[in-house]
Amino acid sequence: MTPPDTLVPFLTAKGSLTALLEQKAGQPLRVQIIYEGHQPIDFYHKKLLNLPLHRPALAWVREVLLFGNETKAWVRAKSIFPIDSLSGNAKRLRHLKNTPIGYVMFKKNRQLPHKRTIFFDEYWGRNTVYDWHRRQILVQEIFLAM
């Protein structure tokens, strides 16, 4: 199965998805928080983050809906910050509130080292593990309506 041509640039973007979505919308994204808090990291996400699979791991998890210039959400995003990665300047990732994560992560670098997988499960999405200041951060984006 192949993603629609209109979605490919968003699925494969090397820089900030936030910037691309804002360019498409012609305005800043609106962020609606679904969940923020501590959660154990499940087996699937441990594999993506290259964490020990049989050792418990805790993360700060943030789930949001991203809205462009329409009333229907464009993207459902889930950010997983392993607790060990939330030290130093990364502590602020725990306090994003309604700020898109792209504003913080791509502030100084237009591109970050990353590993990405694209998937389809009712909707197209991508799992990206970023190396941000030598910290592994997983961001999953599911494209709902674009």
Secondary structure, DSSP 8 states (H G I E B T S, - for coil): ----TTTHHHHH-SS-HHHHHHHHHTS--EEEEEEEEEEE--HHHHHHHT--TTS--EEEEEEEEEE-SSSS-SEEEEEEEEGGG-SGGGGGGGG-TTS-HHHHHTSS-SS--EEEEEEESSSEEEEEEEEETTEEEEEEEEE---
